[in-house]
Amino acid sequence: MSWNERLEGGYNHLKLEEDLRRLADRYPFVRLERIGFSVLGKPILAVEIGDGPWRVHANAAMHANEWITAPLLVAFLEDYAESIVSGDLLCGKSGAELARATTFHAVPMVNPDGVELVLAGAGPNHPRRGDVLAMNGGKTDFSGWKANVRGVDLNDQFPAFWEAERERRQVTAPGPRDYTGERPLSEPEAMALARCVRLRGFHLVVALHTQGREIYWNYRGLEPPEAEAIAAEMGESSGLKPVRLEGSDAGFKDWFIAEFRRPGFTVELGCGENPLPAGQFPSLYQELLPIMEKALSVLPFSPSAEEKAPDDGRR
């Protein structure tokens, strides 16, 4: 089935689970796991490929109406796995060599409840129909919804100057976007992602969003020296613009940089109004492909012997 057919009607957690299980069945080296559950009990699934010392993480669909980032990341996983088997090059690199040098961990859909709300709305059987309709001002169109099903913006949930972000947003109640929650990591989706990162000790992370065709690579001067150069190379190969972002806190890459002092990137794919139409999928994928190849192969330093085993991520 082509991606054109797979994206008909959007791409929810059921399609994701079907694709990831098919991927794991086809390629025995693809490892599938559950890192947690959403508010409504949907599994938050992750895939791991490779067993090298360079540990890279990517996530997508943290914002509900940016759901197209989930199938984009799945498409990359499929192409990466196939390149390992076939020997075909991935952006000029050997997939098999990348897998020997790198352990790649991906969470394609951080916010499955929110994605479902954007795609299917809150019908009569939705378990939180009254709450989400009230938060959405009574509107049944949820295309502007970024938050999880409790009305919390998951990318404002991380403990990196969270209080400053809450003050900046000035959103005091749950809703479609920009509400930081009552405290950092109050939401199960954000907590699951943070726990996963702390346990695995990644060297570099990429958070996929839409839109703007920009790459954010810094955070309050806490980013490592190589981060700007990596962003520049990602930008050159993808056509996206590296941007030094100021005045924004509590995002996933902000927290990763602040806590681990390692390279973290927020990638804003495409242009237009979210949710971007499925017809943009091919062009968005052409933007994504060289960025992911760079993340997997950059190796700005050689992990020492003590770093080669997963740790709690707090070195």
Secondary structure, 3 states (H helix, E strand, C coil): CCHHHHCCCCCCHHHHHHHHHHHHHHCCCCEEEEEEECCCCCEEEEEEECCCCEEEEEECCCCHHHCCHHHHHHHHHHHHHHHHHHCCEECCEEHHHHHHHEEEEEECCCCHHHHHHHHHCCCCCCCCHHHHHHHCCCCCCCCCCCCCCCCCCHHHCCCCCHHHHHHHHCCCCCCCCCCCCCCCCCCHHHHHHHHHHHHHCCCEEEEEEECCCEEECCCCCCCCCCHHHHHHHHHHHHCCEEECCCCCCCCHHHHHHHHHCCCEEEEEECCCCCCCCHHHHHHHHHHHHHHHHHHHHCCCCCCCHHHCCCCCCCC
